[in-house]
Amino acid sequence: EITELDRRIEEILGLENQKERLLARMDIIEQLQRSRPEIVHLFDELVETLPQGVYLTEITQVAGRIEILGTAQSSTRVSALMRNIENSDWLSDPGLDVVETVDVGAGRNARFTIFAEQVSLNDVENGVSLP
């Protein structure tokens, strides 16, 4: 009878462990489902904030932090992009990491790297403004 109880205890502990793993997986899936529309808003917002004469070459997102690499016809246009990001509903806190002038054909372009924070869907819906 004791061995039967020990076996049942082990079975219960195994089921509790399995339940915890399943709940953790469900939580991750729910987070992914909630954040799914955010990438769509991010790309829409990038199009809206992009001044004429600015071209994006690479976008990287890590945990809500966006790294934007690109070229512009002038550093003034890079400044305009940063102002547009600052005024955006979906992006905030832009920071210029690199801007360098490069010769392209007969002209010169500005190559840049900008960092920004992605505003979450919950923050936008609740009207939370970030710094």
Buried (B, 14 or more C-beta within 10 A) or exposed (E): EEEEEEEEEEEEEEEEEEEEEEEEEEEEEEEEEEBEEBEEBBEEBBEEBBBEBBEBEEEEEEEEEBBBBBBBBBBEBBBBBBEBBEEBEBBBBBEBEEBEEEEEEEEEBBBBBBBBBBBBBEBBEEEEEEE
